[in-house]
Amino acid sequence: MSAASFVLAINLFVAGLFGTAFGVVAAYYRSAIGARWLAASYAVGIANGLMEFFLPYQVDGRLLAFA
């Protein structure tokens, strides 16, 4: 595992913790609309981080980089 992959894995883990925490808050307190948006934004960030793991293995990474 390279240093960049290690830092990216830490970033994904922290984003997962925050996304889970905001998701739990949004589930318990239905009036907390901001918590839903934050949980959704962390989910998008996790998806982006996962795509960055697969970027070096692509033959043509333009589509994945655009996504």
C-alpha positions, -999 to 999 in steps of 0.1 A, spaced: 0 0 0 15 33 -10 15 64 11 -12 80 -10 -35 50 -7 -30 50 31 -40 87 34 -69 81 11 -80 51 32 -79 73 63 -99 100 45 -125 74 36 -127 61 71 -132 95 86 -158 104 60 -176 71 68 -176 80 105 -191 114 99 -216 101 73 -228 75 97 -230 99 126 -251 124 106 -272 96 92 -280 84 127 -289 120 137 -311 123 107 -328 90 114 -336 99 150 -345 136 145 -367 139 115 -367 177 117 -330 179 113 -329 184 75 -293 196 76 -282 163 90 -297 145 59 -278 168 36 -246 163 54 -250 125 54 -257 126 17 -227 148 10 -204 125 29 -218 95 10 -209 113 -23 -175 120 -9 -170 83 0 -180 74 -36 -155 99 -49 -128 84 -27 -135 49 -39 -133 60 -75 -99 74 -68 -87 40 -56 -96 25 -90 -82 54 -111 -46 41 -115 -59 7 -128 -79 22 -157 -66 22 -192 -83 55 -200 -91 71 -167 -109 102 -182 -144 89 -176 -137 78 -141 -119 111 -133 -149 130 -147 -173 110 -125 
